[in-house]
Amino acid sequence: MSEADIVAAVRGMLVVTLLVVGPFLAAAIVSSFIVGLLQAGTRINDLTLSFVPRFAATMAVLYTELPALWTRKALIYRDRLTTRVGSTGYGRG
């Protein structure tokens, strides 16, 4: 493996990680922002109040996005495998 192959593999891993984790992070950030605004407006500072909506938003994204995430992840791996097999020459008769 050359240095370019290693950099490409690491870059690919980071892209897949961001694609899988991105929706959950976005939901947690948005819900935290909304709860923070509500807490600042009402001056209620309770740790549970900030945790529960963030957890609920993350679970809602998990419930709605899990099939799409598995499909996207499978398509990414399929595309990478076919390009690697095609570039190495394996599988040719």
C-alpha positions in Angstrom: 0.0 0.0 0.0 1.3 3.4 -0.9 0.9 6.6 1.1 -1.9 7.7 -1.3 -3.9 4.5 -0.7 -3.7 5.0 3.1 -4.7 8.6 2.9 -7.6 7.6 0.6 -8.7 4.9 3.0 -8.6 7.2 6.0 -10.5 9.9 4.1 -13.1 7.3 3.1 -13.5 6.2 6.7 -14.0 9.8 7.9 -16.6 10.4 5.2 -18.6 7.3 6.1 -18.4 8.2 9.8 -19.7 11.7 9.1 -22.5 10.3 6.9 -23.6 7.9 9.6 -23.2 10.1 12.6 -24.2 13.4 11.0 -28.0 13.2 11.4 -27.6 12.3 15.1 -25.3 15.2 15.8 -27.5 17.6 13.9 -30.5 16.5 16.0 -28.6 16.8 19.2 -27.2 20.3 18.3 -30.6 21.7 17.2 -32.4 20.3 20.3 -29.7 21.6 22.6 -29.9 25.1 21.0 -33.7 25.2 21.4 -33.6 24.0 25.0 -30.8 26.5 25.7 -33.0 29.3 24.4 -35.9 28.2 26.5 -33.8 27.9 29.6 -32.3 31.3 29.0 -35.7 32.8 28.5 -37.3 31.2 31.5 -34.2 31.1 33.8 -34.8 27.5 34.5 -31.4 25.7 34.7 -32.1 22.0 35.2 -29.7 19.4 33.8 -32.5 16.9 33.2 -34.3 19.5 31.1 -31.4 19.7 28.7 -30.7 16.0 28.6 -34.2 14.6 27.9 -35.1 16.5 24.8 -31.6 15.8 23.3 -32.1 12.1 24.0 -35.6 12.1 22.6 -34.4 13.9 19.4 -31.6 11.5 18.9 -33.9 8.5 19.4 -36.4 10.0 16.9 -33.7 10.4 14.3 -32.5 6.8 15.0 -36.0 5.5 14.5 -36.6 7.5 11.3 -33.2 7.4 9.7 -31.9 3.9 10.5 -33.1 2.1 7.4 -31.7 4.9 5.2 -28.4 4.8 7.0 -28.0 1.1 6.5 -28.9 1.4 2.9 -26.5 4.3 2.3 -23.7 2.5 4.2 -24.3 -0.7 2.1 -24.2 1.3 -1.1 -21.0 3.0 -0.1 -19.3 -0.3 0.7 -20.6 -1.9 -2.5 -19.3 0.9 -4.6 -15.9 0.8 -2.9 -15.7 -3.0 -3.3 -16.5 -2.9 -7.0 -13.9 -0.2 -7.7 -11.3 -2.1 -5.8 -12.1 -5.4 -7.4 -12.2 -3.7 -10.8 -8.9 -1.9 -10.3 -7.0 -5.0 -9.1 -8.2 -7.3 -11.8 -9.6 -10.0 -9.5 -12.7 -11.7 -10.8 -11.8 -11.4 -14.4 -12.0 -14.6 -16.4 
